[in-house]
Amino acid sequence: MYPHLQLLSYHESHLSNLLTYAVPNLPTYFLYNILTSNKFSWEQRKLSECAGFRRGSFPQPYGNKEWYDGEEAMPFVQVADVADDMKLVDDTKQKISKLAQPMSVFADKGSVLVTLQGSIGRVAITQYGAFVDRTVLIFDRYNQDIDKTFWAYIIKEKFIDEARKAPGGTIKTITKEALSDFDLMLPCFDEQKKLGAFLVSIDNLITLHQRKPLFFRYIFKTWEQRKWSDTVDISTEMVDPTSGEYDDMPHIAPGNIESFTGRVLDNVKSVKEEQLISGKFRFRPGDVVYGKINPQLGKYFYASVDGLTSADAYVFNGKNGITQTFLFSLLQTQDFFKYSVSVSKRSGMPKINRDELNAYSFLAPGEKEQEQIGNFLLDLDNLITLHRRVPMKR
């Protein structure tokens, strides 16, 4: 598990554009200090060990008009009142009457809420006090020092992670027992505060982007529409693994790659150990390798060594002004993911072929800006990998 990258993946669809102007201002030195400092360590905990929680409540039946509005009515939070930006809506749809308030649960300003029905897993940090419905859970106590901003992000990411593993990519229901058993990775309190502030700063950039379209239209005026067929070379260099020439090289296939992270797992063997027979694609340091079967699994990596990969993968190299690191970051965008999954459904076995890749188009800045984006994300991946080598406490 990549604790830092999992949190940042919430912003994945925005990063490829935002980092163009954000890179010079993002505190990369701060990330480096966090990830490499010996004084920081992440600990694995069950959710129930870290925090206490309870559902909200509301008197029944819902249709009783006495439960709503009137003098001294208060905001009443239901699932629809938890917005996508990790806040409550400015004004809740319903107001709970003074009569019903003793039969509900009050959440103070600054509480962390998560939805448990309908759109399961929406998270908010309340910007005002409100009574809460039974379809929403409240974290009402913490058993250790917890930064609530960091907690909100990590809870949201945990639900996203659980949804990825659920049939159809959707959590149908969540029990108290299952929630209590969630495994979380937590750093010390100081690191929580810094990471929480960092993630909020990205959210603020996104908000600025949404509110100032003319300004950002100027910022992105140098971005051009590019076509895959004109900018990416798909290697055809297939070699014979039985020749003996490649025996000591690693064989890295999609099964050796962690989904959506670009991390090569620890189960890699050499070509000789694998006793490979059929033709394999050759890759070199700096090449980008992408699993073409089941693109919904997000299998890709940036090569740092010489090796061979499966015939079920492609080896990519940018050309005509597209850099390797930017190409690698492009594979991780939501736009490419959605495209690859949509075209792969045309056949019985989900797969994206060369023609479908060549038809893909995307926006790209100049090479200097590409390097800023690609190198920032690649450096972040490398720092995360370095941090993973520090033993986690349990």
Rosetta blueprint (number, residue, H / E / L):
1 M L
2 Y L
3 P H
4 H H
5 L H
6 Q H
7 L H
8 L H
9 S H
10 Y H
11 H H
12 E H
13 S H
14 H H
15 L H
16 S H
17 N H
18 L H
19 L H
20 T H
21 Y H
22 A H
23 V L
24 P L
25 N L
26 L L
27 P L
28 T H
29 Y H
30 F H
31 L H
32 Y H
33 N H
34 I H
35 L H
36 T H
37 S L
38 N L
39 K L
40 F L
41 S L
42 W L
43 E E
44 Q E
45 R E
46 K E
47 L H
48 S H
49 E H
50 C H
51 A E
52 G E
53 F E
54 R E
55 R E
56 G L
57 S L
58 F L
59 P L
60 Q L
61 P L
62 Y L
63 G L
64 N L
65 K H
66 E H
67 W H
68 Y E
69 D L
70 G L
71 E L
72 E L
73 A L
74 M E
75 P E
76 F E
77 V E
78 Q L
79 V H
80 A H
81 D H
82 V E
83 A L
84 D L
85 D L
86 M L
87 K L
88 L E
89 V L
90 D L
91 D L
92 T L
93 K L
94 Q E
95 K E
96 I E
97 S L
98 K L
99 L L
100 A L
101 Q H
102 P H
103 M H
104 S L
105 V E
106 F E
107 A E
108 D L
109 K L
110 G L
111 S L
112 V E
113 L E
114 V E
115 T E
116 L L
117 Q L
118 G L
119 S L
120 I L
121 G L
122 R L
123 V E
124 A E
125 I E
126 T L
127 Q L
128 Y L
129 G L
130 A E
131 F E
132 V E
133 D L
134 R L
135 T L
136 V E
137 L E
138 I E
139 F E
140 D E
141 R E
142 Y E
143 N L
144 Q L
145 D L
146 I L
147 D L
148 K H
149 T H
150 F H
151 W H
152 A H
153 Y H
154 I H
155 I H
156 K H
157 E H
158 K H
159 F H
160 I H
161 D H
162 E H
163 A H
164 R H
165 K H
166 A L
167 P H
168 G H
169 G H
170 T L
171 I L
172 K L
173 T L
174 I L
175 T L
176 K H
177 E H
178 A H
179 L H
180 S H
181 D L
182 F L
183 D E
184 L E
185 M E
186 L E
187 P L
188 C L
189 F H
190 D H
191 E H
192 Q H
193 K H
194 K H
195 L H
196 G H
197 A H
198 F H
199 L H
200 V H
201 S H
202 I H
203 D H
204 N H
205 L H
206 I H
207 T H
208 L H
209 H H
210 Q H
211 R H
212 K L
213 P H
214 L H
215 F H
216 F H
217 R H
218 Y H
219 I H
220 F L
221 K L
222 T L
223 W L
224 E E
225 Q E
226 R E
227 K E
228 W H
229 S H
230 D H
231 T H
232 V E
233 D E
234 I E
235 S L
236 T L
237 E L
238 M E
239 V E
240 D L
241 P H
242 T H
243 S H
244 G L
245 E L
246 Y L
247 D L
248 D L
249 M L
250 P E
251 H E
252 I L
253 A L
254 P H
255 G H
256 N H
257 I E
258 E L
259 S L
260 F L
261 T L
262 G L
263 R L
264 V E
265 L L
266 D L
267 N L
268 V L
269 K E
270 S E
271 V H
272 K H
273 E H
274 E H
275 Q L
276 L L
277 I L
278 S L
279 G L
280 K E
281 F E
282 R E
283 F E
284 R L
285 P L
286 G L
287 D L
288 V E
289 V E
290 Y E
291 G E
292 K L
293 I E
294 N L
295 P H
296 Q H
297 L H
298 G L
299 K L
300 Y E
301 F E
302 Y E
303 A L
304 S L
305 V L
306 D L
307 G E
308 L E
309 T E
310 S L
311 A L
312 D L
313 A E
314 Y E
315 V E
316 F E
317 N E
318 G E
319 K L
320 N L
321 G L
322 I L
323 T L
324 Q H
325 T H
326 F H
327 L H
328 F H
329 S H
330 L H
331 L H
332 Q L
333 T L
334 Q H
335 D H
336 F H
337 F H
338 K H
339 Y H
340 S H
341 V H
342 S H
343 V H
344 S H
345 K L
346 R L
347 S L
348 G L
349 M L
350 P L
351 K E
352 I L
353 N L
354 R H
355 D H
356 E H
357 L H
358 N H
359 A L
360 Y L
361 S E
362 F E
363 L E
364 A E
365 P L
366 G L
367 E H
368 K H
369 E H
370 Q H
371 E H
372 Q H
373 I H
374 G H
375 N H
376 F H
377 L H
378 L H
379 D H
380 L H
381 D H
382 N H
383 L H
384 I H
385 T H
386 L H
387 H H
388 R H
389 R L
390 V L
391 P L
392 M L
393 K E
394 R L
